[in-house]
Amino acid sequence: MAVKLRLTRVGKTKQPQYRIVAADSRSPRDGRFIEIIGQYDPRQEPSVVNLDAAKAAKYLSQGAQPTERVAKLLEIAGIELPAKMAAKVTRAPKTPAKAGAGS
């Protein structure tokens, strides 16, 4: 079973809050999960991230793959990703579209 650390959306319409969960990669976004690791509230200023560092480290050490957003939140919370995961998560920036390409 491939485990991912990802966000599940909770909260009312147009008022998103997220849980950071460990879930099977085949389950839907807001579906079944293994364990809640933390919470993320993007509507606060600054955004609030509450994480259980021990649970996150446990799943990362067992090979769970964080999504890009969760990897950034882990970094903000001060939890280091293993080197091989950190390399996968960081992507090259998108190149801007050329001006006047269609003309």
Buried (B, 14 or more C-beta within 10 A) or exposed (E): EEBBBBBBEEEEEEEBBBBBBBBEEEBEEEEEBBEEBBBBBBEEEEEEBEBBEEBBEBBBEEEBBBBEBBBBBBBEBEBEBEEEBEEEBEEEEEEEEEEEEEE
